């Protein structure tokens, strides 16, 4: 049987032909091929045959046109089962289901749930794709959120783990559908803001993957003291799966190119699995384009590792990482970011007393352009090393400074 696309093309060509050639009445063609008597009975039979064949032909044309319309319909996503609206959390899951039309080979569904102001890929960051079954139906597990989104994506698309704004239709995203969770919308937890070094910072409260490990964050673990220094703490907790809560703050504005300076009190006492990161991050970027520059203080779970490094993400490119040993005492870390280049430095001391250069490295390849990035400061747990965290810990950042 010929495919529907062939018949659509044939019908279009036939239409053009009939515009330039007077149509031949079907009854004339058929009547000329039927030998009938001159009797009234023969004329009635011929008329019935003509009428029947006309009806069959018209039915065929209608079905053909209907098939052409279906074939040309734009892709669309619908939901048949939607979980309740909830503030979300790592322990709250349900099933979400729906249908999609206009699918092409190789396309898949990517699901997101919105929680704490961010869209989180579902069901997990390492399993972001949902298979389309029987040509149209899809279903998957999802963590709960206030809203849910389904994206029809082409093969090769890499979805971001989290995003402030959903990816829009583009070369990788075909179409997007968003729906609110069932039932009343929960009252959102207000974001806590602190003032540090002349800037406003929001304090993280939602769980998130950091360094490939799921970490829980508590706003109470970040505060400023009477001298204005910022404290970040890892504390024991009975409300998280791993028994710990961490700390993270984010600058409420984007600064772009310039020099970023961080004065940090002695961090040499950090346990091997504790990680202090001073970095830029684009909440709306993809995993390949987060505009991330890092100063990280950690041994990554191994006692013999060096305790500091500079990174231009992605870290798995050897030329993007520079490792060194950060000594005890107050240190001033900085990076100078300009188009195509990032210069990282670490000095002993702070302010006017900062003089002895500990380490410096210039990255001239793979440096991302500035965009919607903002500064993040966090203290979290790396859960994949050989030495697990044993005690609560705290880091003090005395000052942050930005120079255009």
Phi, psi and omega in degrees: 000134181290144181293157183298329180296323180296317180294324177299316179295321180295318181295320178296317179294322180295324179296317178295323180295319183290337177292327184261354179230129178303131182292145176265127182295130183303326182294328179292317180297311185292317182296328181289340182262356182248124179267116181231160177282167178279005182283161179297327180294319179295322179294322179295316180297316179298319180296319179296319179296316179300313181298319180295316181292328175297316181296318178297318181295317179296321178297318179298317180296318180297315178297321180295316179295321178297319177297321179295321180294319180295319183295330184262003183291143180289153177298143180211145180243136175229157180250136176248340176216123183234130178293172179289159173282129184207154178294341174088179182157162185292343183258358184252113181225162177201181180256140175236140185220161177182190179226159177218138178243161179075030184279141174252159180303138178091347181281150180221172177258138171242128184252147176226149171235140183262127180210137178056037177079002180237151172269129182244128180295145186235153358280335179216159182296332179268002173223069188274354186252141176244126183284141175271122185257145178053031175082347184209329186271148175215150174203151183197167173273147178216147169287153183286155178199178178280332177221160180227147182223144175234130180243132170269120187235154177279162176299140180094350179288136178249108183283142174291147178295318177223156179201142173285326178234135181296148173302136181267160178307127183205201180297329181264331182254123183275309180204158184228137175231135182232140179216145177283152177295156181291149177083185180293145178286133180291155178287120183292149176283122182296140178288137177270136180239137175237158180251123183216127178054038176083006181233156174266138182229136174269145184258130183286142177234342184269151175294152181198157174280129175225125182061030180079004180240141177285124179238147175256143184237140180235124180303335180290349182272006177227127180200167175247146180266187184293340177267359177090003179284148181266130177250131174239135188225145165254123186234154174291150182206143174265001184255012178232157184293326183264002176082010181224153168233149186242191184221142175204139173233152181229132177295137185279001180221160177263138184253330178078207182297148179149193180252129180249125185237134180228121177258117188240130174291170186315118178244010182290345182275358182300137175295158185303331183266359176274141183230123170255124181234131174244111193206164171259152185201132177260109182296334184263357182281170173275173180296338177269355183214065178266359182053048189259120171242130188235140160246115186237132178248106181185155172259002175055043172083004181231127187296329185278351182290153168297152191259011180206152171199158172257144182220135163252106186297145011277143186290337185284355171275116186307322182289352183268001184233137174230113183262148178200175179256121177270123183283173177289160178102178179290134180232146174249112178259147178204161166216141176256115187251121173220173185303117176079005183206143175221124181250116180259143179215150173224126179239151172281143179089187181216154177057228182293338182274352179286115184218317184283121180282122178273314182199151176208142179209140179249124174260125181239005176225146180075008181283123183287153173285153177291153181200244182265018183291157173216164183279135173238144174231121180217159175228115186218183184249129172271114189265014185244009180271180181272345182244104180288159179293139182248321187234159172296151182214162184213144176233143179242124175255112186288325188202145167237138180220141177237131178238119181300000000 
